[in-house]
Amino acid sequence: MRKINRVRLLMPAMVLSLLLSSSVMLCGRNILPQAIEDLSDMIYYRRLSRDVTEKLQNDVRLSASDLGLDNEAAAWLKIDGTRIDYPVMQEQSGYEGFYLNHRADGRYSKSGCLFIPSYESVHSDQIIIYGHHMKSGKMFGNLNYYAKKEFWEKNQTFTFDTIYERGTYEVIGAF
């Protein structure tokens, strides 16, 4: 009878131990490193956004060196009502795809960074900005808000400030 009681006590302890060890392995390999990277990205971009906002409020022209970025920083994109408040990098010829998995300071990040391809320019009449649509809402993850007319009615414009000029543009379509 005592052996059965011990087995009953040991069985839940073994199951609990197995569950804990498997969750630690899972967190150690996938979830925890990604959570740390997401937190690091969030802190980095919030600091950068704060610095840019302060400079723009004081009518200071943007420059890559002032923001601690290299010369590939081309603009700043901000869409009110979303988390989109990021630098837009100018991709360099020969390094296509670099910003798909690197943030603006060149550090590796699965979220990447918003960028303009090397064959485009901020001086063009039409610019295509590339970036990931993250489920977490990062990068272009909030653009789907425009699917609702109410959101568009409240957020019909966005700012795109380059190192050459400041600009406010109207959202004419989202698909």
Biotite code that builds the C-alpha atoms (Angstrom):
import biotite.structure as struc

atoms = struc.array([
    struc.Atom([0.000, 0.000, 0.000], chain_id="A", res_id=1, res_name="MET", atom_name="CA", element="C"),
    struc.Atom([2.817, 2.398, 0.761], chain_id="A", res_id=2, res_name="ARG", atom_name="CA", element="C"),
    struc.Atom([4.478, 1.669, -2.566], chain_id="A", res_id=3, res_name="LYS", atom_name="CA", element="C"),
    struc.Atom([1.300, 2.676, -4.404], chain_id="A", res_id=4, res_name="ILE", atom_name="CA", element="C"),
    struc.Atom([1.133, 5.971, -2.498], chain_id="A", res_id=5, res_name="ASN", atom_name="CA", element="C"),
    struc.Atom([4.758, 6.709, -3.387], chain_id="A", res_id=6, res_name="ARG", atom_name="CA", element="C"),
    struc.Atom([4.047, 5.997, -7.047], chain_id="A", res_id=7, res_name="VAL", atom_name="CA", element="C"),
    struc.Atom([1.018, 8.293, -6.913], chain_id="A", res_id=8, res_name="ARG", atom_name="CA", element="C"),
    struc.Atom([3.195, 11.038, -5.461], chain_id="A", res_id=9, res_name="LEU", atom_name="CA", element="C"),
    struc.Atom([6.097, 10.444, -7.824], chain_id="A", res_id=10, res_name="LEU", atom_name="CA", element="C"),
    struc.Atom([4.017, 10.319, -11.003], chain_id="A", res_id=11, res_name="MET", atom_name="CA", element="C"),
    struc.Atom([2.712, 13.934, -10.826], chain_id="A", res_id=12, res_name="PRO", atom_name="CA", element="C"),
    struc.Atom([6.189, 15.124, -9.828], chain_id="A", res_id=13, res_name="ALA", atom_name="CA", element="C"),
    struc.Atom([7.708, 13.360, -12.844], chain_id="A", res_id=14, res_name="MET", atom_name="CA", element="C"),
    struc.Atom([5.071, 14.794, -15.199], chain_id="A", res_id=15, res_name="VAL", atom_name="CA", element="C"),
    struc.Atom([5.609, 18.274, -13.766], chain_id="A", res_id=16, res_name="LEU", atom_name="CA", element="C"),
    struc.Atom([9.366, 17.888, -14.104], chain_id="A", res_id=17, res_name="SER", atom_name="CA", element="C"),
    struc.Atom([8.992, 16.764, -17.724], chain_id="A", res_id=18, res_name="LEU", atom_name="CA", element="C"),
    struc.Atom([6.710, 19.700, -18.535], chain_id="A", res_id=19, res_name="LEU", atom_name="CA", element="C"),
    struc.Atom([9.056, 22.217, -16.908], chain_id="A", res_id=20, res_name="LEU", atom_name="CA", element="C"),
    struc.Atom([12.155, 20.865, -18.634], chain_id="A", res_id=21, res_name="SER", atom_name="CA", element="C"),
    struc.Atom([10.456, 20.817, -22.038], chain_id="A", res_id=22, res_name="SER", atom_name="CA", element="C"),
    struc.Atom([9.177, 24.378, -21.575], chain_id="A", res_id=23, res_name="SER", atom_name="CA", element="C"),
    struc.Atom([12.676, 25.546, -20.600], chain_id="A", res_id=24, res_name="VAL", atom_name="CA", element="C"),
    struc.Atom([14.062, 23.889, -23.718], chain_id="A", res_id=25, res_name="MET", atom_name="CA", element="C"),
    struc.Atom([11.355, 25.499, -25.840], chain_id="A", res_id=26, res_name="LEU", atom_name="CA", element="C"),
    struc.Atom([11.940, 28.933, -24.328], chain_id="A", res_id=27, res_name="CYS", atom_name="CA", element="C"),
    struc.Atom([15.675, 28.599, -24.542], chain_id="A", res_id=28, res_name="GLY", atom_name="CA", element="C"),
    struc.Atom([15.638, 27.798, -28.228], chain_id="A", res_id=29, res_name="ARG", atom_name="CA", element="C"),
    struc.Atom([12.847, 29.877, -29.738], chain_id="A", res_id=30, res_name="ASN", atom_name="CA", element="C"),
    struc.Atom([10.594, 32.005, -27.587], chain_id="A", res_id=31, res_name="ILE", atom_name="CA", element="C"),
    struc.Atom([13.005, 33.647, -25.154], chain_id="A", res_id=32, res_name="LEU", atom_name="CA", element="C"),
    struc.Atom([15.628, 34.822, -27.692], chain_id="A", res_id=33, res_name="PRO", atom_name="CA", element="C"),
    struc.Atom([12.883, 36.265, -29.929], chain_id="A", res_id=34, res_name="GLN", atom_name="CA", element="C"),
    struc.Atom([11.285, 38.041, -26.965], chain_id="A", res_id=35, res_name="ALA", atom_name="CA", element="C"),
    struc.Atom([14.656, 39.547, -26.040], chain_id="A", res_id=36, res_name="ILE", atom_name="CA", element="C"),
    struc.Atom([15.219, 40.653, -29.655], chain_id="A", res_id=37, res_name="GLU", atom_name="CA", element="C"),
    struc.Atom([11.728, 42.197, -29.804], chain_id="A", res_id=38, res_name="ASP", atom_name="CA", element="C"),
    struc.Atom([12.326, 44.093, -26.572], chain_id="A", res_id=39, res_name="LEU", atom_name="CA", element="C"),
    struc.Atom([15.723, 45.302, -27.784], chain_id="A", res_id=40, res_name="SER", atom_name="CA", element="C"),
    struc.Atom([14.190, 46.483, -31.084], chain_id="A", res_id=41, res_name="ASP", atom_name="CA", element="C"),
    struc.Atom([11.359, 48.246, -29.263], chain_id="A", res_id=42, res_name="MET", atom_name="CA", element="C"),
    struc.Atom([13.752, 50.137, -26.964], chain_id="A", res_id=43, res_name="ILE", atom_name="CA", element="C"),
    struc.Atom([16.046, 51.031, -29.875], chain_id="A", res_id=44, res_name="TYR", atom_name="CA", element="C"),
    struc.Atom([13.278, 52.393, -32.110], chain_id="A", res_id=45, res_name="TYR", atom_name="CA", element="C"),
    struc.Atom([11.528, 54.255, -29.265], chain_id="A", res_id=46, res_name="ARG", atom_name="CA", element="C"),
    struc.Atom([14.756, 56.069, -28.370], chain_id="A", res_id=47, res_name="ARG", atom_name="CA", element="C"),
    struc.Atom([15.379, 56.848, -32.002], chain_id="A", res_id=48, res_name="LEU", atom_name="CA", element="C"),
    struc.Atom([11.799, 58.076, -32.447], chain_id="A", res_id=49, res_name="SER", atom_name="CA", element="C"),
    struc.Atom([12.093, 60.315, -29.393], chain_id="A", res_id=50, res_name="ARG", atom_name="CA", element="C"),
    struc.Atom([15.287, 61.884, -30.788], chain_id="A", res_id=51, res_name="ASP", atom_name="CA", element="C"),
    struc.Atom([13.735, 62.428, -34.219], chain_id="A", res_id=52, res_name="VAL", atom_name="CA", element="C"),
    struc.Atom([10.532, 63.906, -32.782], chain_id="A", res_id=53, res_name="THR", atom_name="CA", element="C"),
    struc.Atom([12.567, 66.350, -30.690], chain_id="A", res_id=54, res_name="GLU", atom_name="CA", element="C"),
    struc.Atom([14.641, 67.446, -33.684], chain_id="A", res_id=55, res_name="LYS", atom_name="CA", element="C"),
    struc.Atom([11.585, 67.879, -35.906], chain_id="A", res_id=56, res_name="LEU", atom_name="CA", element="C"),
    struc.Atom([9.775, 69.907, -33.252], chain_id="A", res_id=57, res_name="GLN", atom_name="CA", element="C"),
    struc.Atom([12.780, 72.235, -33.141], chain_id="A", res_id=58, res_name="ASN", atom_name="CA", element="C"),
    struc.Atom([12.778, 72.458, -36.973], chain_id="A", res_id=59, res_name="ASP", atom_name="CA", element="C"),
    struc.Atom([16.170, 70.801, -37.184], chain_id="A", res_id=60, res_name="VAL", atom_name="CA", element="C"),
    struc.Atom([16.833, 68.996, -40.453], chain_id="A", res_id=61, res_name="ARG", atom_name="CA", element="C"),
    struc.Atom([17.325, 65.286, -40.116], chain_id="A", res_id=62, res_name="LEU", atom_name="CA", element="C"),
    struc.Atom([20.797, 63.913, -40.607], chain_id="A", res_id=63, res_name="SER", atom_name="CA", element="C"),
    struc.Atom([21.919, 60.320, -40.341], chain_id="A", res_id=64, res_name="ALA", atom_name="CA", element="C"),
    struc.Atom([24.915, 61.121, -38.142], chain_id="A", res_id=65, res_name="SER", atom_name="CA", element="C"),
    struc.Atom([22.790, 63.060, -35.617], chain_id="A", res_id=66, res_name="ASP", atom_name="CA", element="C"),
    struc.Atom([20.665, 59.947, -35.132], chain_id="A", res_id=67, res_name="LEU", atom_name="CA", element="C"),
    struc.Atom([23.607, 57.605, -34.749], chain_id="A", res_id=68, res_name="GLY", atom_name="CA", element="C"),
    struc.Atom([22.843, 55.990, -38.107], chain_id="A", res_id=69, res_name="LEU", atom_name="CA", element="C"),
    struc.Atom([25.108, 55.529, -41.061], chain_id="A", res_id=70, res_name="ASP", atom_name="CA", element="C"),
    struc.Atom([24.776, 57.438, -44.314], chain_id="A", res_id=71, res_name="ASN", atom_name="CA", element="C"),
    struc.Atom([22.117, 55.045, -45.571], chain_id="A", res_id=72, res_name="GLU", atom_name="CA", element="C"),
    struc.Atom([19.343, 56.749, -43.569], chain_id="A", res_id=73, res_name="ALA", atom_name="CA", element="C"),
    struc.Atom([17.107, 58.402, -46.162], chain_id="A", res_id=74, res_name="ALA", atom_name="CA", element="C"),
    struc.Atom([13.942, 59.423, -44.319], chain_id="A", res_id=75, res_name="ALA", atom_name="CA", element="C"),
    struc.Atom([11.619, 59.010, -41.365], chain_id="A", res_id=76, res_name="TRP", atom_name="CA", element="C"),
    struc.Atom([8.104, 57.579, -41.793], chain_id="A", res_id=77, res_name="LEU", atom_name="CA", element="C"),
    struc.Atom([5.410, 58.235, -39.191], chain_id="A", res_id=78, res_name="LYS", atom_name="CA", element="C"),
    struc.Atom([1.744, 57.253, -39.439], chain_id="A", res_id=79, res_name="ILE", atom_name="CA", element="C"),
    struc.Atom([-0.409, 58.483, -36.563], chain_id="A", res_id=80, res_name="ASP", atom_name="CA", element="C"),
    struc.Atom([-2.679, 55.891, -34.986], chain_id="A", res_id=81, res_name="GLY", atom_name="CA", element="C"),
    struc.Atom([-0.179, 53.106, -35.723], chain_id="A", res_id=82, res_name="THR", atom_name="CA", element="C"),
    struc.Atom([3.165, 51.901, -34.407], chain_id="A", res_id=83, res_name="ARG", atom_name="CA", element="C"),
    struc.Atom([4.765, 53.014, -37.666], chain_id="A", res_id=84, res_name="ILE", atom_name="CA", element="C"),
    struc.Atom([7.395, 55.525, -36.551], chain_id="A", res_id=85, res_name="ASP", atom_name="CA", element="C"),
    struc.Atom([10.626, 54.331, -38.131], chain_id="A", res_id=86, res_name="TYR", atom_name="CA", element="C"),
    struc.Atom([13.652, 55.366, -40.130], chain_id="A", res_id=87, res_name="PRO", atom_name="CA", element="C"),
    struc.Atom([13.639, 54.455, -43.799], chain_id="A", res_id=88, res_name="VAL", atom_name="CA", element="C"),
    struc.Atom([17.010, 53.302, -45.034], chain_id="A", res_id=89, res_name="MET", atom_name="CA", element="C"),
    struc.Atom([18.414, 53.636, -48.563], chain_id="A", res_id=90, res_name="GLN", atom_name="CA", element="C"),
    struc.Atom([19.613, 50.230, -49.691], chain_id="A", res_id=91, res_name="GLU", atom_name="CA", element="C"),
    struc.Atom([23.054, 50.240, -51.301], chain_id="A", res_id=92, res_name="GLN", atom_name="CA", element="C"),
    struc.Atom([23.836, 48.548, -54.599], chain_id="A", res_id=93, res_name="SER", atom_name="CA", element="C"),
    struc.Atom([25.445, 45.188, -53.978], chain_id="A", res_id=94, res_name="GLY", atom_name="CA", element="C"),
    struc.Atom([23.776, 44.816, -50.580], chain_id="A", res_id=95, res_name="TYR", atom_name="CA", element="C"),
    struc.Atom([20.220, 44.132, -51.739], chain_id="A", res_id=96, res_name="GLU", atom_name="CA", element="C"),
    struc.Atom([18.088, 42.557, -49.051], chain_id="A", res_id=97, res_name="GLY", atom_name="CA", element="C"),
    struc.Atom([20.344, 43.635, -46.161], chain_id="A", res_id=98, res_name="PHE", atom_name="CA", element="C"),
    struc.Atom([17.549, 45.523, -44.383], chain_id="A", res_id=99, res_name="TYR", atom_name="CA", element="C"),
    struc.Atom([15.162, 42.577, -44.610], chain_id="A", res_id=100, res_name="LEU", atom_name="CA", element="C"),
    struc.Atom([16.872, 41.180, -41.508], chain_id="A", res_id=101, res_name="ASN", atom_name="CA", element="C"),
    struc.Atom([18.872, 44.087, -40.084], chain_id="A", res_id=102, res_name="HIS", atom_name="CA", element="C"),
    struc.Atom([17.646, 47.134, -38.240], chain_id="A", res_id=103, res_name="ARG", atom_name="CA", element="C"),
    struc.Atom([18.766, 50.689, -38.998], chain_id="A", res_id=104, res_name="ALA", atom_name="CA", element="C"),
    struc.Atom([21.957, 50.463, -36.941], chain_id="A", res_id=105, res_name="ASP", atom_name="CA", element="C"),
    struc.Atom([23.039, 47.318, -38.815], chain_id="A", res_id=106, res_name="GLY", atom_name="CA", element="C"),
    struc.Atom([22.315, 44.843, -35.998], chain_id="A", res_id=107, res_name="ARG", atom_name="CA", element="C"),
    struc.Atom([20.603, 41.596, -36.954], chain_id="A", res_id=108, res_name="TYR", atom_name="CA", element="C"),
    struc.Atom([16.837, 41.569, -36.409], chain_id="A", res_id=109, res_name="SER", atom_name="CA", element="C"),
    struc.Atom([14.148, 39.278, -37.787], chain_id="A", res_id=110, res_name="LYS", atom_name="CA", element="C"),
    struc.Atom([11.910, 42.350, -38.093], chain_id="A", res_id=111, res_name="SER", atom_name="CA", element="C"),
    struc.Atom([14.379, 44.072, -40.365], chain_id="A", res_id=112, res_name="GLY", atom_name="CA", element="C"),
    struc.Atom([13.918, 47.740, -41.151], chain_id="A", res_id=113, res_name="CYS", atom_name="CA", element="C"),
    struc.Atom([11.934, 49.846, -43.617], chain_id="A", res_id=114, res_name="LEU", atom_name="CA", element="C"),
    struc.Atom([13.976, 50.568, -46.724], chain_id="A", res_id=115, res_name="PHE", atom_name="CA", element="C"),
    struc.Atom([13.988, 51.971, -50.223], chain_id="A", res_id=116, res_name="ILE", atom_name="CA", element="C"),
    struc.Atom([15.667, 49.735, -52.817], chain_id="A", res_id=117, res_name="PRO", atom_name="CA", element="C"),
    struc.Atom([18.982, 50.828, -54.314], chain_id="A", res_id=118, res_name="SER", atom_name="CA", element="C"),
    struc.Atom([17.393, 51.688, -57.678], chain_id="A", res_id=119, res_name="TYR", atom_name="CA", element="C"),
    struc.Atom([14.910, 54.133, -56.055], chain_id="A", res_id=120, res_name="GLU", atom_name="CA", element="C"),
    struc.Atom([15.470, 57.582, -54.558], chain_id="A", res_id=121, res_name="SER", atom_name="CA", element="C"),
    struc.Atom([13.699, 59.855, -52.076], chain_id="A", res_id=122, res_name="VAL", atom_name="CA", element="C"),
    struc.Atom([13.722, 62.438, -54.888], chain_id="A", res_id=123, res_name="HIS", atom_name="CA", element="C"),
    struc.Atom([11.338, 60.333, -57.007], chain_id="A", res_id=124, res_name="SER", atom_name="CA", element="C"),
    struc.Atom([7.679, 61.214, -57.451], chain_id="A", res_id=125, res_name="ASP", atom_name="CA", element="C"),
    struc.Atom([6.701, 57.681, -56.464], chain_id="A", res_id=126, res_name="GLN", atom_name="CA", element="C"),
    struc.Atom([8.604, 55.724, -53.856], chain_id="A", res_id=127, res_name="ILE", atom_name="CA", element="C"),
    struc.Atom([8.081, 52.118, -52.827], chain_id="A", res_id=128, res_name="ILE", atom_name="CA", element="C"),
    struc.Atom([9.091, 51.480, -49.229], chain_id="A", res_id=129, res_name="ILE", atom_name="CA", element="C"),
    struc.Atom([9.754, 47.871, -48.353], chain_id="A", res_id=130, res_name="TYR", atom_name="CA", element="C"),
    struc.Atom([9.373, 46.281, -44.928], chain_id="A", res_id=131, res_name="GLY", atom_name="CA", element="C"),
    struc.Atom([7.896, 43.308, -43.143], chain_id="A", res_id=132, res_name="HIS", atom_name="CA", element="C"),
    struc.Atom([4.268, 43.044, -42.045], chain_id="A", res_id=133, res_name="HIS", atom_name="CA", element="C"),
    struc.Atom([4.846, 41.595, -38.577], chain_id="A", res_id=134, res_name="MET", atom_name="CA", element="C"),
    struc.Atom([2.053, 39.855, -36.652], chain_id="A", res_id=135, res_name="LYS", atom_name="CA", element="C"),
    struc.Atom([3.284, 41.697, -33.555], chain_id="A", res_id=136, res_name="SER", atom_name="CA", element="C"),
    struc.Atom([2.386, 45.013, -35.214], chain_id="A", res_id=137, res_name="GLY", atom_name="CA", element="C"),
    struc.Atom([6.000, 46.036, -35.821], chain_id="A", res_id=138, res_name="LYS", atom_name="CA", element="C"),
    struc.Atom([7.216, 47.545, -39.089], chain_id="A", res_id=139, res_name="MET", atom_name="CA", element="C"),
    struc.Atom([4.195, 47.563, -41.453], chain_id="A", res_id=140, res_name="PHE", atom_name="CA", element="C"),
    struc.Atom([2.118, 45.336, -39.160], chain_id="A", res_id=141, res_name="GLY", atom_name="CA", element="C"),
    struc.Atom([-0.474, 48.073, -38.528], chain_id="A", res_id=142, res_name="ASN", atom_name="CA", element="C"),
    struc.Atom([-1.171, 49.043, -42.152], chain_id="A", res_id=143, res_name="LEU", atom_name="CA", element="C"),
    struc.Atom([-4.172, 46.716, -42.149], chain_id="A", res_id=144, res_name="ASN", atom_name="CA", element="C"),
    struc.Atom([-5.906, 49.297, -39.909], chain_id="A", res_id=145, res_name="TYR", atom_name="CA", element="C"),
    struc.Atom([-6.684, 51.147, -43.137], chain_id="A", res_id=146, res_name="TYR", atom_name="CA", element="C"),
    struc.Atom([-9.099, 48.360, -44.065], chain_id="A", res_id=147, res_name="ALA", atom_name="CA", element="C"),
    struc.Atom([-11.561, 50.129, -41.762], chain_id="A", res_id=148, res_name="LYS", atom_name="CA", element="C"),
    struc.Atom([-13.006, 53.350, -43.142], chain_id="A", res_id=149, res_name="LYS", atom_name="CA", element="C"),
    struc.Atom([-13.239, 54.845, -39.632], chain_id="A", res_id=150, res_name="GLU", atom_name="CA", element="C"),
    struc.Atom([-9.489, 54.536, -39.176], chain_id="A", res_id=151, res_name="PHE", atom_name="CA", element="C"),
    struc.Atom([-8.796, 56.140, -42.531], chain_id="A", res_id=152, res_name="TRP", atom_name="CA", element="C"),
    struc.Atom([-11.157, 59.033, -41.734], chain_id="A", res_id=153, res_name="GLU", atom_name="CA", element="C"),
    struc.Atom([-9.138, 59.799, -38.584], chain_id="A", res_id=154, res_name="LYS", atom_name="CA", element="C"),
    struc.Atom([-5.711, 59.173, -40.149], chain_id="A", res_id=155, res_name="ASN", atom_name="CA", element="C"),
    struc.Atom([-5.793, 60.467, -43.713], chain_id="A", res_id=156, res_name="GLN", atom_name="CA", element="C"),
    struc.Atom([-2.232, 61.784, -43.730], chain_id="A", res_id=157, res_name="THR", atom_name="CA", element="C"),
    struc.Atom([1.234, 60.585, -42.786], chain_id="A", res_id=158, res_name="PHE", atom_name="CA", element="C"),
    struc.Atom([4.642, 62.238, -42.577], chain_id="A", res_id=159, res_name="THR", atom_name="CA", element="C"),
    struc.Atom([7.654, 61.284, -44.630], chain_id="A", res_id=160, res_name="PHE", atom_name="CA", element="C"),
    struc.Atom([10.576, 63.486, -43.678], chain_id="A", res_id=161, res_name="ASP", atom_name="CA", element="C"),
    struc.Atom([13.750, 63.109, -45.703], chain_id="A", res_id=162, res_name="THR", atom_name="CA", element="C"),
    struc.Atom([17.158, 64.549, -44.993], chain_id="A", res_id=163, res_name="ILE", atom_name="CA", element="C"),
    struc.Atom([16.306, 67.120, -47.684], chain_id="A", res_id=164, res_name="TYR", atom_name="CA", element="C"),
    struc.Atom([12.746, 68.154, -46.794], chain_id="A", res_id=165, res_name="GLU", atom_name="CA", element="C"),
    struc.Atom([9.777, 67.515, -44.537], chain_id="A", res_id=166, res_name="ARG", atom_name="CA", element="C"),
    struc.Atom([6.594, 66.196, -46.089], chain_id="A", res_id=167, res_name="GLY", atom_name="CA", element="C"),
    struc.Atom([2.995, 65.407, -45.210], chain_id="A", res_id=168, res_name="THR", atom_name="CA", element="C"),
    struc.Atom([1.161, 63.138, -47.623], chain_id="A", res_id=169, res_name="TYR", atom_name="CA", element="C"),
    struc.Atom([-2.404, 61.973, -48.056], chain_id="A", res_id=170, res_name="GLU", atom_name="CA", element="C"),
    struc.Atom([-3.388, 58.316, -47.975], chain_id="A", res_id=171, res_name="VAL", atom_name="CA", element="C"),
    struc.Atom([-5.347, 57.758, -51.192], chain_id="A", res_id=172, res_name="ILE", atom_name="CA", element="C"),
    struc.Atom([-5.688, 53.999, -51.076], chain_id="A", res_id=173, res_name="GLY", atom_name="CA", element="C"),
    struc.Atom([-4.799, 50.876, -49.178], chain_id="A", res_id=174, res_name="ALA", atom_name="CA", element="C"),
    struc.Atom([-4.974, 47.339, -50.489], chain_id="A", res_id=175, res_name="PHE", atom_name="CA", element="C"),
])
